[in-house]
Amino acid sequence: MHNKMNEEVAKLKDGAEWVDHEDCIIGNTKGLENLKKACEVALEKGEYFGGDLGDYVGVKKLESSWFKNPADSKETRFANAALAIVLSVLLVLIIIGGITVIKWLF
């Protein structure tokens, strides 16, 4: 039990919140060691996801061409379009319901 209390908890954050650490990923030793391991896995397998990266959930390796023209994947764009349609239909139903209630009252 004593060892668990002395174990360092991994901490990683985006330093943008502090002027001294702007544009940096900041972390303690354990967090940076975990980030290093995650980067190695991402370089080998393309991505890494885990609960040991502080404020982050994963590391991904992307092709250099992505950075020239960054965009969401086709699946994400499709999901966003579907969500927009569902929300639009919901809004129309709310408006129709509101108009119906107003007609009932008068």
C-alpha positions, 0 to 999 in steps of 0.5 A, a space after each residue: 500500500 505504501 508503494 501505491 501512495 508514492 507512485 507518481 500519477 501521470 500528468 500531461 496538459 496543454 500549456 496554453 493556459 500559462 504564458 510561460 508554457 504557451 505552445 508546449 505540451 507540459 507534464 511531469 516525468 511519468 506523463 512525459 514517459 507515457 507520452 514517449 511510449 504512446 508516440 512510439 506505438 503511434 509511429 509503429 501502429 498509426 495510433 495509440 489510445 489509453 488512459 495514461 496520458 493526462 488530459 489526452 486520450 490518444 496519439 495519432 500519426 497522420 500523413 504530412 499531406 493532411 497538414 497541408 489541407 486539414 479536414 475531418 474524415 468522411 465518416 465524421 462529415 457524414 455523422 455531422 450531416 446526419 446530426 444536422 438533419 435530425 436536429 433540423 427535423 426536431 426544430 421543425 417539430 417543436 415549431 409545429 407543436 408550438 403553433 398547435 398549442 397557440 391555436 388551441 389557446 385561441 
